[in-house]
Amino acid sequence: MIVVDANLLLYAYSAPSPKQEKARAWLEATISGEDIVGLPWQVISAFLRIASNPKLPQLRRPAEEVARIVDAWLQQPNVRTLAPGDDHWSIFRRLIVEGQASGDLVSDAQVAALTIEYGGVLYTTDRDFARFPGLRWVNPLTA
């Protein structure tokens, strides 16, 4: 399973830049492909929150447009939403402790825990995920 981090979603819909072009091409190919794609609810929420934020003009889109983007992802037959299961807390707790996650890194630990719980590989541009033992992750913009 390919688990997508919020930063790739945001790059794909930011103002035109080399990262935007690569991220958009990767996301479109991945979402329309055959591999199962997992979108954690907190990643979807982060995309909605940041992409509609009026303080970020390079990303700012109307809420209805941002919701339509998410609708399009979720309508793809290979896309699944990811929610915590029975083992989530034990994995999440281990990653917080072993990865020395505090502050903003706690959110990363939760995405990492979901990825591990679902047996996936996290696709992200955020090198902070390297701190979490047992997490498989790839930066598709450099791969």
N, C-alpha and C positions, 0 to 999 in steps of 0.2 A: 504494500500500500504506500502510495505517495501522500505524505502529509504536508500541507502547504502552510508556511508561516505568513503572518500578516505583512511582513516587509516586502515579499514578492508581489502580493496583491496590490499593495500601495504603489510600488514601483511601476507596475503594469498600467496603472491609471493616473500616474503623475504627469506633470508637464513634460513635453517631449525632451528626451535626453538619450544618450547611448544606453543607460540602464533601463530606461522606459521601453525602448525598442526591443532589447533582448528579453526583458521580463515579460512583455506583452506577448512576444512570439512564443516564449516557453510556456506561459500560462495557457494560451489558446491551444497549442498543440497538446498539452497535458490534459486539459479539461475535456477536449474533444477526442482524446485517445481511448485506448482500451483498458489501460491500467486503472485500478481503483484509486480514486483520489479522496483523501479524507480532509475535511475542513472542520477543525475544532470550533465549537460555538464561540469560544473566547477570541479566536482569530477572526471569525465573521464579525463579531461585535467590535473588535478593534478596527477593522476595515471600515465599518459603518461610522464609527465615532470619528476617526481621523479624516476619512475622505469627505465627510460633510462638515468639517470644522471650518467656520468662516475665518479663523485666524491663520489658516494655511492656504493662501491663494493658489499655490502651485498644485494643490490637490482638490480644493473646494468644488464640490458638486452638490446640486440640490438633493435633499434627502430622498425624494422619489426616484431620482436617477440612480442613486447609490443602491437603493432597494431593488430596482430593476436589474442592476448588475448582479447582485446576489441571487435574485430569482433565476437568472439565466444559468448561473453556475449550478444551482440546486436542481434544475430541470434536466441536467445531463445524466444519462443513465448510469454512468460510472462514478458519480460523486456521492459521497456519504458524509453526513454530519457525525462528528465524534463527540460523545459525552462520556463523562467518567463512569466506569464500571465498578464492580466490587473490589478490584485490586488497586484502584486508583490511589487511595490515600497511602498505602504502604509504598508504592513506587514514588509518588510525589514527595512523601516525607524523606525517603532515602536520597532522592536527588537534591532536595533542599540542604540536607546535612552534608552529604558527600561532595556536592557541587558548591558548597559554601554560598548558597543563594540567599540574598537578602534584598530588600527594597524592590526595585524594578525587576531584578532577576528571578523573583518568585513567580512572576507570570511566565517567564521562559521555562522555569522548572515545571510548571503545570502543562505547558505545551509538550515539553520533552516527555513527561510522564504519560500523557495520552498517546504519544507516538510509540513509546515502548509498550504500553498496554495493548495497543492494536497491532503490534508487530510491524510497524511501518518504518519508513525512512523519512526523516524531516528534510524538506527542501527549504532552505533559508539562505540569506546573505549575512546573517548575524553570527559572527565567530564566537560570541559568548556561549553558544550551545556546546562548544567543545568541552566545557567544564563538567558536563553531565555524563557520568560513567554509564556505559551500556547503550547510549543513544547513538544510533546511526544517522548521520546527516550529510547533506551534499549542498554545495552552492552551485546551482545550475547556471549561473551567469559566468562562472569561471571554468566550469567542467567542459 
